[in-house]
Amino acid sequence: MSEYNDDYWMAQALARAERAEALGEVPVGAVVVRDGELIGEGWNQPISGCDPTAHAEILALRDAARRIGNYRLIDATLYVTIEPCTMCAGALVHSRIRRLVYGATEPKAGVMESNGELLASPWFNYRIETLGGVLGEACSAKISAFFARRREEKRAAKAALKAPE
């Protein structure tokens, strides 16, 4: 058995994605794990928090750093339900996270594989082990269902405006 229980921890990240969805946010969740223990958690909150940097990954890194009293998260793994964006990739490098495990790819903004491999860039002075696709179908289904529901709600609202009284 691997020293990591990637499926278990990704399921924990998915549970945090539920919290984001309950706030009306895009359902992305993240957890930071070190030595088999949860040390940080986060879920998307940019809309509800009026904070463009409040991505699940950033909030999980902040939580972990506060809990351990150090911004360097040496030997920790970040699990996140969707492929990180450029901002989050930079935060991962600065935090010195050891591993990144993500679920679904993100064709529009993901920078681990969808739009290049940013962390493999030669100018970074730190390397992060990366694994994608863990519980990828479940993570992708959660995001897809959210956006399908949101599109349907917009169509219904538009139809209600056009309906005769």
MOPE-V667045 format. One record per residue. N is the residue number from 0. RES is the residue in three letters. PSI is psi in whole degrees, 0 to 359 (* if undefined). Layout:
n={N | N}
res={RES | RES}
psi={PSI | PSI}
This chain:
n={0 | 1 | 2 | 3 | 4 | 5 | 6 | 7 | 8 | 9 | 10 | 11 | 12 | 13 | 14 | 15 | 16 | 17 | 18 | 19 | 20 | 21 | 22 | 23 | 24 | 25 | 26 | 27 | 28 | 29 | 30 | 31 | 32 | 33 | 34 | 35 | 36 | 37 | 38 | 39 | 40 | 41 | 42 | 43 | 44 | 45 | 46 | 47 | 48 | 49 | 50 | 51 | 52 | 53 | 54 | 55 | 56 | 57 | 58 | 59 | 60 | 61 | 62 | 63 | 64 | 65 | 66 | 67 | 68 | 69 | 70 | 71 | 72 | 73 | 74 | 75 | 76 | 77 | 78 | 79 | 80 | 81 | 82 | 83 | 84 | 85 | 86 | 87 | 88 | 89 | 90 | 91 | 92 | 93 | 94 | 95 | 96 | 97 | 98 | 99 | 100 | 101 | 102 | 103 | 104 | 105 | 106 | 107 | 108 | 109 | 110 | 111 | 112 | 113 | 114 | 115 | 116 | 117 | 118 | 119 | 120 | 121 | 122 | 123 | 124 | 125 | 126 | 127 | 128 | 129 | 130 | 131 | 132 | 133 | 134 | 135 | 136 | 137 | 138 | 139 | 140 | 141 | 142 | 143 | 144 | 145 | 146 | 147 | 148 | 149 | 150 | 151 | 152 | 153 | 154 | 155 | 156 | 157 | 158 | 159 | 160 | 161 | 162 | 163 | 164}
res={MET | SER | GLU | TYR | ASN | ASP | ASP | TYR | TRP | MET | ALA | GLN | ALA | LEU | ALA | ARG | ALA | GLU | ARG | ALA | GLU | ALA | LEU | GLY | GLU | VAL | PRO | VAL | GLY | ALA | VAL | VAL | VAL | ARG | ASP | GLY | GLU | LEU | ILE | GLY | GLU | GLY | TRP | ASN | GLN | PRO | ILE | SER | GLY | CYS | ASP | PRO | THR | ALA | HIS | ALA | GLU | ILE | LEU | ALA | LEU | ARG | ASP | ALA | ALA | ARG | ARG | ILE | GLY | ASN | TYR | ARG | LEU | ILE | ASP | ALA | THR | LEU | TYR | VAL | THR | ILE | GLU | PRO | CYS | THR | MET | CYS | ALA | GLY | ALA | LEU | VAL | HIS | SER | ARG | ILE | ARG | ARG | LEU | VAL | TYR | GLY | ALA | THR | GLU | PRO | LYS | ALA | GLY | VAL | MET | GLU | SER | ASN | GLY | GLU | LEU | LEU | ALA | SER | PRO | TRP | PHE | ASN | TYR | ARG | ILE | GLU | THR | LEU | GLY | GLY | VAL | LEU | GLY | GLU | ALA | CYS | SER | ALA | LYS | ILE | SER | ALA | PHE | PHE | ALA | ARG | ARG | ARG | GLU | GLU | LYS | ARG | ALA | ALA | LYS | ALA | ALA | LEU | LYS | ALA | PRO | GLU}
psi={142 | 155 | 349 | 147 | 73 | 319 | 317 | 311 | 329 | 324 | 325 | 320 | 320 | 324 | 324 | 329 | 326 | 323 | 319 | 314 | 323 | 335 | 358 | 13 | 161 | 128 | 86 | 133 | 157 | 149 | 150 | 131 | 136 | 133 | 39 | 11 | 139 | 123 | 353 | 152 | 153 | 159 | 154 | 134 | 26 | 324 | 305 | 331 | 0 | 48 | 107 | 343 | 2 | 52 | 156 | 317 | 313 | 314 | 323 | 319 | 316 | 315 | 314 | 315 | 318 | 315 | 321 | 351 | 29 | 134 | 348 | 117 | 54 | 137 | 18 | 158 | 134 | 126 | 128 | 144 | 344 | 152 | 127 | 154 | 180 | 314 | 313 | 325 | 317 | 319 | 324 | 317 | 312 | 331 | 344 | 33 | 143 | 317 | 147 | 126 | 125 | 161 | 275 | 150 | 161 | 93 | 330 | 318 | 354 | 139 | 21 | 324 | 328 | 320 | 57 | 177 | 77 | 317 | 346 | 359 | 138 | 340 | 347 | 137 | 11 | 140 | 139 | 128 | 131 | 136 | 122 | 163 | 6 | 121 | 35 | 320 | 317 | 319 | 317 | 318 | 321 | 313 | 314 | 316 | 321 | 310 | 326 | 316 | 318 | 320 | 319 | 320 | 320 | 318 | 316 | 319 | 319 | 317 | 323 | 326 | 328 | 343 | 135 | 151 | *}
